[in-house]
Each structure stands twice: as C-alpha cells, then as structure tokens.
C-alpha cells in the first residue's frame, strides 16, 4: 500500500534550549497515518520519505499531543538548500516507508 501525502503548511520554530523547525502534517493525513501505520520507533514515530523542492530525504514524523497531528522536523541543511524561513508556506510530499 502506497501512502503518499502532498501538503502545504507553514514552517514553524519550536523555541526550546535548541531551536527545532517543523511542518505539521494536516489532521486528515495524520489521522490516516495513525489508523493505517503502527508506530515503529521511539516516541511513536513513523518512518517516512519527504520531498521538499529538489530535496528528498529519509526521516520520521512524530505525534504532537498539543495539535493531535504528526510533526515533521526539517533540518538546517534542508532549510538552507531550499531557502525555507519560519512562517513561510512549504510544499512537501510525505511517503510512509514500508520498512
């Protein structure tokens, strides 16, 4: 089963000891991921492949208790390569990894 989810959402910054940047997976996609994919790793994460612009990489999405959605961390190298700024809408495609 191919679970691929294209979406656009704003990049946001978590203010903690070390800042992290995330995209929130829309609720309808988060619900489908939760219903069809058992958590496979720590913290309830699910392995995914993500494409933003010309960048594609393997990572995981994590459940966020506050929003009830999954969140996707976007590392610095990707943000710099794709010229992403917090508050900016970002088009992403997320595919669940079968492994």
C-alpha positions in Angstrom: 0.0 0.0 0.0 1.4 3.4 -1.0 0.7 6.1 1.5 1.8 9.4 -0.1 0.5 12.7 1.2 1.2 16.0 -0.6 0.5 19.1 1.5 1.4 22.7 2.1 1.7 24.2 5.6 3.8 26.9 7.3 7.2 26.1 8.7 7.3 26.8 12.4 10.0 27.0 15.0 9.9 25.3 18.4 11.5 27.6 21.0 13.5 25.4 23.4 17.0 25.1 24.5 17.9 24.4 20.9 15.5 25.6 18.2 13.9 22.9 16.0 11.8 23.6 12.9 8.8 21.6 11.9 5.9 21.2 9.5 2.6 20.0 10.9 1.1 17.2 8.9 -2.6 18.1 8.2 -5.1 16.5 10.5 -6.8 14.3 7.9 -3.4 12.9 6.8 -2.3 12.5 10.4 -5.5 10.5 11.1 -4.9 8.3 8.1 -1.3 7.7 9.2 -2.4 6.8 12.7 -5.1 4.5 11.5 -3.1 2.6 8.9 0.5 2.6 10.3 1.6 1.3 13.7 4.3 3.3 15.4 7.7 1.7 14.6 10.2 3.6 16.6 10.6 5.6 19.8 8.2 8.4 20.8 5.5 6.9 18.5 7.4 8.0 15.4 6.7 6.7 11.9 9.4 6.4 9.2 8.9 8.5 6.1 10.5 9.8 2.9 10.0 13.5 2.4 10.4 15.7 -0.7 10.6 19.5 -0.5 11.6 21.2 -3.7 14.7 19.4 -5.0 15.5 17.8 -1.7 14.4 14.2 -0.8 15.4 12.5 2.5 14.5 9.7 4.9 13.3 10.8 8.4 10.4 10.2 10.8 7.3 12.1 11.8 6.3 12.3 15.4 2.9 12.6 17.1 2.3 16.0 18.7 0.0 15.8 21.7 -0.9 19.5 21.5 -2.1 19.5 17.9 -3.1 15.9 17.7 -1.2 15.7 14.4 2.2 14.4 13.4 5.0 16.9 13.0 7.9 16.7 10.6 11.3 18.0 11.7 13.1 19.9 8.9 16.9 20.0 9.5 19.1 23.0 8.8 20.7 21.6 5.7 17.3 21.2 4.0 16.1 24.7 5.2 19.2 26.3 3.8 19.2 24.3 0.5 15.5 25.1 -0.1 15.7 28.7 1.3 13.0 28.0 3.9 12.1 30.5 6.6 9.8 30.1 9.6 6.3 31.3 8.9 6.7 30.6 5.2 4.3 28.1 3.5 6.2 25.0 2.4 5.0 22.4 -0.2 6.0 18.9 1.0 5.3 15.3 -0.1 5.5 12.7 2.6 5.5 8.9 1.8 5.3 6.3 4.5 8.3 3.9 4.4 7.3 0.3 4.4 10.4 -0.9 6.3 
